[in-house]
């Protein structure tokens, strides 16, 4: 069959089949030389192809190769943007809206290069809600030292008939959620889907027994002070949302609240940077998801204070804190320890960018009426506490 494409011009470059190469680096270099030749304006056939067909061809390229193609030819740039819009949709990494100067390619590759989104949870566990990335996060990104992570309200997992997993509904009282447990004698013995509410307990259990990825078992679950565990380990993370968190703690060795003697506390330090303190459940999802994706054990040097409150036996409110505990010469390698700590040199606070931008000063001065609902009255949802 005769080709409908026009003949190559006198200055056109022919693309010869690649010769066998000895190293991956050489193969990548050779492939990019081919891409550069094809993307050059003198490679006439692409200028006659419909944009939809060009997008189809480009969709087979990986991100580094698309960067090369876009850099060497204006011919491909509109098609490449369409490819990246499709990739955002497929990864469920979708912006609320794109600010001026940010296209889909920049949003996906440059604004949040290490984001953990819906595709991560589908690959590792099961299905989650699709949530759009807040515009104010996009406007300030990339922000050094921060990572964007999806915090899903539920993860729907699929298990076979032999799975002992089930939800224990007896824990779903007083604003808490059902707990994912292993109970072979009570499991229904059928292939099924389980809609697992995301809580500290449940996300730890999913990480231990439900990972689709073949990772060595290093995480040994949650231990901790009974008060923190009983009050907060079965509390849900709330509606699905994005959390743009600082990887390292802030205010190391500082009190949680500012002191009468003028010493600034971690809450004030966070506010001065336009941040807020992270709830316990969100920080656990952030740390464990980062571990699963990178294989690196979370930081083990400091207690991480959160905005979640725990009350001691005498009713005193404290900030729920977490510590990644490295076990010596054992398997599993590390566990999560939940506790509460006062003012000491090993305590820092986990901080994040607020999902809703701070209101202008004149709006902040307007009195607001707060309504305490059943959901936000659940244990661990309030923020006021002492040191």
Secondary structure by P-SEA (a helix, b strand, c coil): cccccccccccbbbbccccccccaaaaaaaaaaaaaaaacccccccccccaaaaaaaaccccaaaaaaaaacccccaaaaaaaaaaaaaaaccccccccccccccccccccccccccaaaaaacbbbbbbbcccaaaaaacccccbbbbbbccbbbbbbccccccccccccccccbbbbbbbbccccccccccccccccaaaaaaaaccccccccccccccccccaaaaacccccccccbbbbbcccccccccccccccccccccaaaaaaaacbbbbcaaaaaaaaaaaaaaccccccccbbbbccbbbbccccccccbbbbbcccccccccbbbbbbcccccccbbbbbbccccccccccccccbbbbbbccccccccccccccc
